[in-house]
């Protein structure tokens, strides 16, 4: 996640990410003596929060729910709080971590911690009932 200025243009970040990913790919390919892509095509930047739209649903919270649910949906763990590599416990204040800023996340997403927990569980339960693996 990148916090930007009001005059920021998403295309600038798309271009910068493209340069970064191409450079990284070249370095890894050189190191591993291989060729080809490391990332899916059409990788792009997406504005997670429109600070000018007070009624916008926070795409930031939606992305966090999606990311946190991946290990459960993949069958790697049974619940959101069991995956050791997740920021879920950090956001809930149940584990210390420096990768994720809990205060900033909730301020930018516009959602409370309690609502985030409730939404996470509701979305996961919906997915479990919808998709029977």
Secondary structure as UniProt FT lines:
FT   TURN            6..7
FT   HELIX           10..32
FT   TURN            41..42
FT   TURN            51..52
FT   TURN            54..55
FT   HELIX           59..73
FT   TURN            74..75
FT   HELIX           80..82
FT   TURN            84..85
FT   HELIX           88..91
FT   TURN            92..93
FT   HELIX           102..109
FT   HELIX           113..130
//
